[in-house]
Amino acid sequence: MKEKVQVFGRFLSGMVMPNIGAFIAWGLITALFIPTGWYPNEAIGALVSPMVSMLLPLLIAYTGGSAIYGQRGGVIGAITAMGVIVGSSIPMFMGAMIVGPVSAWVIKQFDRKIQSKIPAGFEMLVNNFSLGIIGAILTAIALKGVAPFVEVMNRVMESGVGFFVDHRLLPLASVFIEPAKILFLNNAINHGILSPMGIQQVEEIGKSIFFLLEANPGPGLGILLAYCLAGKGSAKSSAPGAVIIHFLGGIHEIYFPYILMNPLLLLAVVAGGASGIFVFQLLGVGLTSPASPGSILAVLAMTPRGGYFGVLAGVTVAAVVSFLVALPLLRFSGKGGDLEESTEKMKQMKQESKGNQNAEKKMTPAETVKKIVFACDAGMGSSAMGATILKKKLAAAGFGDIEVVHSPVSSIPKDAQIVVTHKELKERAARSNPEAELILITNFMAAPEYDELVEALKNKQTH
């Protein structure tokens, strides 16, 4: 079930994340040039509405369609999205997420049935007219059927969210958001659910608190600071570096393993997240666009004029509360988070489950290894950092000719011979590329598996 939820969440966020640059461009124009912005400008501010109502939904639909059926799927996805855009008075992000992939699937099924029956020389004619005709039909269906349905669903969601906002219950969202993040659903929650609601709120009032619910770096910062004081072994030594990567670099995945080593720390991030949201709501602050990655620098860049104090106060309170809850849990639970002990225990359990504690696993000989892939949920944050660390270690050991790339765990390149990923993503990695050897880690920065891999390449085998 966890794997299925991760895959579905990754698919939703996968339609938004490649277009984050466009969202940031729109957010900057909104923050700077609307009447209440830093530099009000009527001419440039006129870009805000067309971008949010047309450009962004079209990009989402194209990305969703291309994920199903390449460029042809992207084109028909964008065509169909015009139906929900014209048929609605609200930004159609949800509608674009629906019609983009669905219309691409429809043209894909049509092509499968008709391709073998096309006479030689008529391929281009049939392909162009089939896409045009089917696209026109689907656009009309989207205009008359999908757009009204999505508007109704949007009103239902608005009333539900409005209840929590009006009754000051929004901090309760942390009870669901923080545990889901630890299961690597952070991108799905932020870009698949919260961002569409936030963008619509920005259109109405110029800012949205929804962009701060998941992206707040405060709760994770508190956890890492607690490990700096009360951690043990490599968990304590790696925590200061993780603080910089998390808080300034915006890679939240860096602190997930620290919580997985001691699940009681979920109480700390939930308390920190709820406290931060309470302060955000109390001071009436929000962002103008998704903060991606969730760095304090990105958060401040998307903060509208007059909101800096409230945003910094919420982040600070979240960090302090998370730290104060996590510190006694680490000290009195007797689990300081020794990564070496956790890794060794995990290996022993794995061997015992196979009934062979002395088993050796043969690895691809070093001279034939050409490509290693570091995979994470989105393929943009923790995997990019891990690939950089691994690449440096391989180069120092004389394996600089081995290509090391980062990738989403759901689309690992087929020519990858070795795949490095977090143990929570094991099933998805194995499904994505069953032929590659999997190396599972628990900590992105200080994983002993990095050095073990280098040694294994030297010795042409690993234990």
C-alpha positions as CSV (number, residue, x, y, z in Angstrom):
1,M,0.0,0.0,0.0
2,K,2.8,2.4,0.9
3,E,4.4,1.8,-2.5
4,K,1.2,2.4,-4.3
5,V,0.6,5.6,-2.5
6,Q,4.2,6.7,-3.2
7,V,3.8,6.0,-6.9
8,F,0.5,7.8,-7.2
9,G,1.8,10.8,-5.2
10,R,4.9,10.8,-7.4
11,F,2.8,10.9,-10.5
12,L,0.8,13.9,-9.2
13,S,3.9,15.8,-8.2
14,G,5.7,14.8,-11.4
15,M,3.3,17.0,-13.3
16,V,4.2,20.1,-11.2
17,M,7.8,19.7,-10.3
18,P,9.3,20.0,-13.8
19,N,7.4,23.3,-14.1
20,I,8.5,24.8,-10.8
21,G,10.6,27.4,-12.6
22,A,7.4,28.7,-14.3
23,F,5.6,28.8,-10.9
24,I,8.5,30.8,-9.4
25,A,8.5,33.2,-12.3
26,W,4.8,33.8,-11.8
27,G,5.3,34.1,-8.0
28,L,8.0,36.7,-8.5
29,I,5.9,38.8,-10.9
30,T,3.0,38.6,-8.4
31,A,5.2,39.6,-5.4
32,L,6.8,42.5,-7.3
33,F,4.2,44.1,-9.6
34,I,0.7,43.6,-8.3
35,P,-0.9,46.7,-6.7
36,T,0.2,45.6,-3.2
37,G,3.7,44.4,-4.4
38,W,7.1,45.9,-3.9
39,Y,7.1,47.8,-7.2
40,P,3.5,48.1,-8.4
41,N,3.3,48.2,-12.2
42,E,0.0,47.8,-14.0
43,A,1.5,46.7,-17.4
44,I,3.7,44.0,-16.0
45,G,1.1,43.0,-13.3
46,A,-1.3,42.2,-16.2
47,L,0.8,39.1,-16.7
48,V,-0.3,37.5,-13.5
49,S,-3.8,36.4,-14.4
50,P,-3.0,34.9,-17.9
51,M,-0.1,33.0,-16.5
52,V,-2.0,31.5,-13.6
53,S,-5.2,30.7,-15.6
54,M,-3.6,29.6,-18.9
55,L,0.2,29.1,-18.9
56,L,0.6,27.0,-15.8
57,P,-2.4,24.6,-16.4
58,L,-1.2,24.1,-20.0
59,L,2.3,23.3,-18.8
60,I,0.9,20.8,-16.2
61,A,-1.3,19.1,-18.8
62,Y,1.5,18.9,-21.3
63,T,3.9,17.4,-18.7
64,G,1.2,14.9,-17.5
65,G,0.4,13.9,-21.1
66,S,4.1,13.5,-22.1
67,A,4.7,11.2,-19.1
68,I,2.1,8.9,-20.5
69,Y,2.8,9.0,-24.2
70,G,5.8,11.3,-25.0
71,Q,5.5,14.5,-27.0
72,R,2.3,13.3,-28.8
73,G,0.7,12.7,-25.4
74,G,1.8,16.1,-24.2
75,V,0.3,17.9,-27.3
76,I,-3.1,16.3,-26.9
77,G,-3.0,16.9,-23.2
78,A,-2.4,20.7,-23.7
79,I,-5.2,20.7,-26.4
80,T,-7.7,19.1,-24.0
81,A,-6.7,21.3,-21.1
82,M,-8.0,24.3,-23.1
83,G,-11.5,22.9,-22.5
84,V,-11.2,23.0,-18.7
85,I,-9.5,26.4,-18.8
86,V,-12.2,28.0,-21.0
87,G,-15.0,26.2,-19.2
88,S,-14.1,27.4,-15.7
89,S,-13.7,30.7,-13.9
90,I,-11.0,29.4,-11.6
91,P,-7.4,28.3,-12.2
92,M,-7.7,24.7,-13.5
93,F,-4.7,23.0,-12.0
94,M,-6.8,20.0,-10.8
95,G,-8.5,19.8,-14.2
96,A,-5.2,19.9,-16.0
97,M,-3.9,17.0,-13.8
98,I,-6.9,15.0,-14.9
99,V,-7.3,15.7,-18.6
100,G,-3.6,15.7,-19.5
101,P,-2.8,12.1,-18.6
102,V,-6.3,10.8,-19.6
103,S,-6.2,12.3,-23.1
104,A,-2.7,11.0,-23.6
105,W,-3.9,7.5,-22.7
106,V,-6.8,7.8,-25.1
107,I,-4.5,8.7,-28.1
108,K,-2.1,6.0,-27.1
109,Q,-4.8,3.3,-27.2
110,F,-6.0,4.6,-30.5
111,D,-2.5,4.5,-32.0
112,R,-2.0,0.9,-30.8
113,K,-5.1,-0.2,-32.6
114,I,-4.7,1.7,-35.9
115,Q,-0.9,1.9,-36.5
116,S,-0.7,-1.6,-38.1
117,K,-3.6,-0.7,-40.5
118,I,-2.2,2.5,-41.9
119,P,-1.2,2.2,-45.6
120,A,2.4,3.0,-46.3
121,G,2.9,6.8,-47.1
122,F,-0.2,7.9,-45.1
123,E,1.4,7.7,-41.6
124,M,1.8,11.5,-41.2
125,L,-1.6,12.3,-42.5
126,V,-3.3,9.8,-40.2
127,N,-1.3,10.7,-37.2
128,N,-1.9,14.5,-37.5
129,F,-5.6,14.2,-38.3
130,S,-6.2,11.6,-35.6
131,L,-4.6,13.8,-33.0
132,G,-6.5,16.8,-34.2
133,I,-9.9,15.1,-34.4
134,I,-9.6,13.2,-31.1
135,G,-8.2,16.3,-29.4
136,A,-11.1,18.4,-30.6
137,I,-13.6,15.8,-29.2
138,L,-11.8,15.6,-25.9
139,T,-11.6,19.3,-25.6
140,A,-15.4,19.7,-26.0
141,I,-15.9,16.9,-23.4
142,A,-13.6,18.7,-21.0
143,L,-15.4,22.0,-21.6
144,K,-18.9,20.7,-21.0
145,G,-18.2,17.8,-18.6
146,V,-14.9,17.9,-16.8
147,A,-14.7,21.6,-16.0
148,P,-18.1,21.8,-14.2
149,F,-17.2,18.6,-12.3
150,V,-13.9,20.0,-11.2
151,E,-15.5,23.3,-10.1
152,V,-18.0,21.4,-7.9
153,M,-15.1,19.4,-6.4
154,N,-13.2,22.6,-5.9
155,R,-16.1,24.1,-4.0
156,V,-16.3,21.0,-1.7
157,M,-12.6,21.2,-1.0
158,E,-12.8,25.0,-0.4
159,S,-15.6,24.5,2.1
160,G,-13.7,21.7,3.9
161,V,-10.5,23.7,4.1
162,G,-12.4,26.9,5.0
163,F,-13.8,25.1,8.0
164,F,-10.4,24.3,9.3
165,V,-9.1,27.9,8.5
166,D,-12.2,29.6,10.0
167,H,-12.0,27.5,13.2
168,R,-8.2,27.9,13.6
169,L,-7.8,24.1,13.2
170,L,-5.2,24.3,10.3
171,P,-2.3,23.3,12.6
172,L,-3.9,19.8,12.8
173,A,-2.8,19.3,9.2
174,S,0.7,18.6,10.6
175,V,-0.7,15.3,12.1
176,F,-1.0,14.1,8.5
177,I,1.7,16.1,6.7
178,E,4.7,15.3,8.8
179,P,4.4,11.5,9.0
180,A,3.6,11.4,5.3
181,K,6.8,13.4,4.5
182,I,8.9,10.7,6.3
183,L,7.4,8.2,3.9
184,F,8.8,10.2,1.0
185,L,5.4,11.7,0.1
186,N,6.6,15.3,0.7
187,N,6.7,16.3,-3.0
188,A,3.3,14.7,-3.6
189,I,1.7,16.6,-0.7
190,N,3.3,19.9,-1.5
191,H,3.1,20.0,-5.3
192,G,0.2,17.6,-5.9
193,I,-2.3,18.8,-3.2
194,L,-1.2,22.0,-1.4
195,S,0.2,24.0,-4.4
196,P,-3.0,23.9,-6.5
197,M,-5.0,25.2,-3.5
198,G,-2.4,27.8,-2.7
199,I,-2.3,29.2,-6.2
200,Q,-6.0,29.7,-6.3
201,Q,-5.8,31.5,-2.9
202,V,-3.0,33.7,-4.3
203,E,-5.3,34.7,-7.2
204,E,-7.8,35.8,-4.6
205,I,-5.8,37.5,-1.9
206,G,-2.2,37.7,-3.2
207,K,-0.7,35.1,-0.8
208,S,-1.3,31.7,0.6
209,I,-0.5,29.9,3.8
210,F,-0.7,26.5,2.0
211,F,2.7,27.1,0.5
212,L,4.1,27.0,4.1
213,L,2.5,23.9,5.4
214,E,4.9,21.4,4.0
215,A,7.8,23.6,2.9
216,N,8.5,25.0,6.4
217,P,12.1,24.0,7.2
218,G,11.6,24.6,10.9
219,P,10.5,21.1,12.1
220,G,13.4,19.4,10.4
221,L,15.9,21.9,11.6
222,G,14.8,21.2,15.2
223,I,15.4,17.5,14.8
224,L,18.9,18.0,13.3
225,L,19.9,20.4,16.0
226,A,18.8,17.9,18.7
227,Y,21.0,15.3,17.0
228,C,23.9,17.7,17.1
229,L,23.6,17.7,20.9
230,A,22.2,14.3,21.9
231,G,23.1,12.1,18.9
232,K,25.7,9.3,18.8
233,G,28.2,8.1,16.3
234,S,28.0,9.2,12.7
235,A,24.5,10.5,13.3
236,K,25.9,13.2,15.6
237,S,28.9,14.0,13.4
238,S,26.8,14.3,10.2
239,A,24.0,16.3,11.7
240,P,25.8,19.8,11.4
241,G,26.4,19.3,7.7
242,A,22.8,18.1,7.4
243,V,21.6,21.3,9.0
244,I,23.2,23.4,6.3
245,I,21.9,21.2,3.4
246,H,18.4,21.1,4.9
247,F,18.0,24.7,6.0
248,L,19.9,26.5,3.2
249,G,19.8,23.9,0.5
250,G,16.2,23.0,1.0
251,I,16.6,19.2,0.7
252,H,14.2,18.0,3.4
253,E,14.8,14.3,2.7
254,I,18.2,14.7,4.5
255,Y,16.5,14.6,7.9
256,F,14.1,11.7,7.2
257,P,16.6,8.9,8.1
258,Y,17.2,10.6,11.5
259,I,13.5,10.2,12.3
260,L,13.3,6.7,10.9
261,M,16.1,5.6,13.3
262,N,13.9,6.8,16.2
263,P,10.2,7.0,15.2
264,L,9.3,8.7,18.5
265,L,10.7,11.8,16.9
266,L,7.6,12.0,14.8
267,L,6.0,13.6,17.9
268,A,8.6,16.4,17.6
269,V,8.1,17.2,14.0
270,V,4.3,17.1,14.4
271,A,4.5,19.5,17.3
272,G,6.9,21.7,15.5
273,G,4.9,21.8,12.3
274,A,1.6,22.5,14.2
275,S,3.3,25.3,16.2
276,G,4.7,26.9,13.0
277,I,1.3,26.8,11.3
278,F,-0.3,28.3,14.3
279,V,2.1,31.2,14.2
280,F,1.6,31.6,10.4
281,Q,-2.1,31.7,10.8
282,L,-2.0,34.0,13.8
283,L,0.1,36.5,12.0
284,G,-1.8,36.1,8.7
285,V,1.3,35.4,6.5
286,G,1.7,33.3,3.3
287,L,3.8,33.0,0.2
288,T,3.1,34.1,-3.4
289,S,4.3,30.8,-5.0
290,P,5.5,27.3,-4.0
291,A,8.9,27.4,-2.2
292,S,10.9,24.7,-4.0
293,P,13.2,23.5,-2.8
294,G,12.1,24.1,0.8
295,S,15.0,26.3,1.7
296,I,14.7,29.3,3.9
297,L,16.2,31.3,1.0
298,A,13.4,30.1,-1.3
299,V,10.8,30.7,1.4
300,L,12.0,34.3,1.9
301,A,12.2,34.9,-1.9
302,M,8.5,34.0,-2.2
303,T,7.4,36.1,0.8
304,P,5.4,39.2,-0.1
305,R,6.0,42.6,1.2
306,G,5.3,43.0,4.9
307,G,5.4,39.2,5.6
308,Y,9.0,38.6,6.6
309,F,8.5,38.9,10.3
310,G,5.6,36.5,10.4
311,V,7.3,33.9,8.2
312,L,10.6,34.0,10.1
313,A,8.6,33.8,13.4
314,G,6.7,30.7,12.2
315,V,9.9,29.0,11.1
316,T,11.7,29.8,14.3
317,V,8.9,28.7,16.5
318,A,8.6,25.4,14.6
319,A,12.3,24.8,15.0
320,V,12.4,25.6,18.7
321,V,9.4,23.4,19.5
322,S,10.7,20.5,17.4
323,F,14.1,20.8,19.1
324,L,12.6,21.0,22.7
325,V,10.5,17.9,22.1
326,A,13.2,15.9,20.3
327,L,16.0,16.6,22.8
328,P,14.5,14.7,25.8
329,L,13.2,11.9,23.5
330,L,16.7,11.3,22.2
331,R,18.3,11.5,25.7
332,F,15.8,9.4,27.6
333,S,14.8,6.8,24.9
334,G,18.3,5.5,24.9
335,K,18.4,5.8,21.1
336,G,20.9,8.4,20.1
337,G,20.7,7.4,16.5
338,D,24.0,5.5,15.9
339,L,24.0,5.0,12.2
340,E,26.6,2.3,12.3
341,E,24.6,0.2,14.7
342,S,21.4,0.7,12.7
343,T,23.1,-0.2,9.5
344,E,24.7,-3.3,10.9
345,K,21.4,-4.5,12.5
346,M,19.6,-4.0,9.2
347,K,22.2,-6.1,7.4
348,Q,22.0,-8.9,10.0
349,M,18.2,-9.0,9.8
350,K,18.3,-9.2,6.0
351,Q,20.8,-12.1,6.1
352,E,18.8,-13.9,8.8
353,S,15.6,-13.6,6.7
354,K,17.4,-15.4,3.9
355,G,18.6,-18.1,6.3
356,N,22.3,-17.5,5.5
357,Q,24.4,-15.2,7.7
358,N,27.6,-15.9,5.7
359,A,26.2,-15.3,2.2
360,E,28.2,-13.3,-0.2
361,K,26.6,-11.3,-3.0
362,K,28.6,-11.1,-6.2
363,M,28.8,-7.8,-7.9
364,T,29.4,-6.6,-11.4
365,P,33.2,-6.6,-12.0
366,A,34.6,-3.1,-11.7
367,E,35.9,-3.0,-15.2
368,T,32.4,-3.5,-16.6
369,V,30.6,-0.9,-14.4
370,K,29.8,2.1,-16.6
371,K,26.8,3.7,-15.0
372,I,25.6,4.1,-11.4
373,V,22.3,5.8,-10.7
374,F,21.4,7.5,-7.4
375,A,17.6,7.5,-7.1
376,C,15.2,9.4,-4.9
377,D,11.5,10.1,-5.1
378,A,11.7,13.1,-7.3
379,G,15.2,12.7,-8.7
380,M,16.1,16.3,-7.9
381,G,17.0,16.8,-4.3
382,S,18.6,14.1,-2.2
383,S,19.6,12.0,-5.2
384,A,21.5,15.0,-6.7
385,M,23.4,15.5,-3.5
386,G,24.1,11.8,-3.0
387,A,25.3,11.4,-6.6
388,T,27.7,14.3,-6.0
389,I,29.1,12.7,-2.9
390,L,29.4,9.3,-4.5
391,K,31.0,10.8,-7.7
392,K,33.7,12.4,-5.6
393,K,34.5,9.2,-3.7
394,L,34.7,7.2,-6.9
395,A,37.0,9.8,-8.6
396,A,39.3,9.8,-5.5
397,A,39.5,6.0,-5.8
398,G,40.4,6.1,-9.5
399,F,37.0,5.4,-10.9
400,G,36.3,8.8,-12.4
401,D,35.3,7.2,-15.7
402,I,32.2,5.7,-14.1
403,E,29.1,7.8,-14.9
404,V,27.1,8.7,-11.8
405,V,23.7,10.3,-12.4
406,H,20.6,11.0,-10.3
407,S,17.1,10.0,-11.3
408,P,13.5,9.6,-10.0
409,V,13.1,6.2,-8.5
410,S,10.1,5.5,-10.7
411,S,12.1,6.0,-14.0
412,I,15.6,4.6,-13.4
413,P,17.5,4.4,-16.7
414,K,17.5,0.9,-18.1
415,D,21.3,1.0,-18.6
416,A,22.0,1.5,-14.9
417,Q,24.1,-1.4,-13.5
418,I,24.1,-0.2,-9.9
419,V,21.3,1.8,-8.2
420,V,21.8,3.5,-4.9
421,T,18.6,4.5,-3.0
422,H,17.1,4.8,0.4
423,K,15.8,1.6,1.9
424,E,12.2,3.0,2.1
425,L,12.3,3.2,-1.7
426,K,13.5,-0.3,-2.2
427,E,10.4,-1.8,-3.8
428,R,9.9,1.0,-6.2
429,A,13.5,0.9,-7.3
430,A,13.4,-2.9,-7.8
431,R,10.2,-2.5,-9.9
432,S,11.7,0.4,-12.0
433,N,14.9,-1.5,-12.9
434,P,14.8,-5.1,-11.8
435,E,18.1,-5.9,-13.6
436,A,20.3,-3.4,-11.6
437,E,22.0,-4.2,-8.3
438,L,20.4,-2.3,-5.4
439,I,22.5,-0.7,-2.7
440,L,20.2,0.5,0.1
441,I,21.2,3.4,2.4
442,T,19.7,4.9,5.5
443,N,21.6,8.3,5.6
444,F,22.3,10.4,2.5
445,M,25.3,12.2,3.9
446,A,27.2,9.6,6.0
447,A,26.2,6.3,4.5
448,P,28.9,3.7,5.0
449,E,27.6,2.0,1.9
450,Y,29.4,4.7,-0.2
451,D,32.8,3.5,1.0
452,E,31.7,-0.1,0.8
453,L,30.8,0.3,-2.8
454,V,34.2,1.9,-3.6
455,E,35.9,-1.0,-1.9
456,A,33.7,-3.5,-3.6
457,L,34.6,-2.1,-7.0
458,K,38.3,-2.4,-6.1
459,N,37.9,-6.0,-5.0
460,K,35.3,-6.9,-7.7
461,Q,33.0,-8.3,-5.1
462,T,31.1,-7.2,-1.9
463,H,29.8,-9.0,1.2
